[in-house]
Amino acid sequence: MVESGAPFAREFAKDDPVLNKIDEKLLRRSDGRFTPGGWCVGNTVLGKDPCVAYGSPNAVKPTVSSKRLEKLILALLDSENFRSKQCK
């Protein structure tokens, strides 16, 4: 999905194994835990949840994935391409 450059994926059925793969590989979210972010200040020693200890919710830091999404959105909204690729 990531390499396709498509902005959105298809609809997934409830409990589709692909959703677990997205959680694990793209969001780095373990089963039953929050998606880690800049606010998670704990550590993962011995499998601990880094989000048990948290700092400021405003501590959002861009990641490689967010930069990739930004680049995709900017390309989709580029003034030279936007009008020609709109739904008709």
C-alpha positions in Angstrom: 0.0 0.0 0.0 2.7 2.4 0.9 4.7 1.9 -2.2 1.7 2.2 -4.5 1.5 6.0 -3.8 -2.3 5.7 -3.4 -3.7 8.1 -0.8 -6.3 5.7 0.5 -6.8 1.9 0.8 -9.8 -0.1 0.1 -12.5 -0.9 2.8 -11.5 -3.7 5.1 -13.8 -6.2 6.7 -14.0 -6.4 10.5 -11.0 -8.4 11.9 -9.3 -8.5 8.5 -5.7 -9.6 9.1 -4.5 -6.7 6.9 -5.6 -4.3 9.7 -3.2 -6.1 12.1 -0.4 -5.7 9.6 -1.1 -2.0 9.2 -1.0 -1.6 13.0 2.2 -3.5 13.3 4.2 -2.3 10.3 2.9 1.2 9.6 1.6 2.5 12.9 4.0 0.5 15.1 1.1 -0.3 17.4 1.1 -3.4 19.5 -2.0 -5.3 20.3 -4.2 -3.5 22.8 -1.9 -0.4 22.9 -2.1 3.1 21.6 -0.2 4.1 18.5 3.1 5.5 19.9 3.8 9.2 19.3 6.0 12.0 20.5 4.0 12.1 23.8 5.1 8.6 24.8 8.1 9.1 27.0 8.3 5.7 28.5 10.6 2.9 27.2 10.1 -0.5 25.7 12.5 -2.4 27.9 11.1 -5.9 28.6 8.2 -5.2 26.3 6.8 -2.3 28.3 4.3 0.0 26.7 6.1 3.4 26.0 2.8 5.2 26.3 2.2 4.3 29.9 4.4 7.3 30.8 3.5 10.3 28.7 4.5 13.9 28.4 2.9 16.8 26.6 0.2 15.8 24.0 1.5 18.8 22.0 4.9 17.0 21.5 4.1 15.9 18.0 7.2 15.2 15.9 7.1 14.5 12.2 8.1 11.0 11.2 9.2 9.5 7.9 5.6 8.3 7.3 4.1 11.7 8.0 6.7 13.3 5.6 5.7 10.7 2.9 2.0 11.6 3.5 2.8 15.3 3.2 4.6 14.8 -0.1 1.7 12.7 -1.5 -0.9 15.3 -0.5 1.2 18.2 -2.0 1.5 16.2 -5.2 -2.2 15.5 -5.4 -3.1 19.1 -4.8 -0.5 20.6 -7.1 -2.2 23.3 -9.1 -1.0 21.9 -12.5 -2.4 18.4 -11.8 -5.4 19.0 -9.5 -8.0 20.1 -12.0 -7.2 17.6 -14.6 -7.5 14.7 -12.2 -10.7 15.7 -10.4 -13.7 13.4 -10.6 -16.1 14.5 -13.4 
